[in-house]
Amino acid sequence: MKPWLAILFAIGLILFCMVATAFSGYNIVAFMIIVTSLWAAIDSSKMELQKYRSGISYKPAILFFAIAFLWILGFPWYLIVRYRIRNGTATLKNDFPCMVSKVSND
């Protein structure tokens, strides 16, 4: 998602869950945070998030806890990075040098 849309989506989702919690008496906000954090961790593994240059390019388990504890910042950030990866605008890390073999004409 584009940054502004990811932020609006996260705010809308949290507000919706807060209203649903008020009406139902169940803590739907906590459930939503756990589910979205779990989804982000699983999805990051499938997208190989660790290969890309980002402030949240961690292993899925670490990403789960980071998003769960800092959801209001972490979840929109994940959506923004996910959008960039899917659109091909994210940059790869330079951790692994490119291996180019030279052929000699001996």
Order of alpha helices (4+ residues) and beta strands (2+ residues): alpha-alpha-alpha-alpha
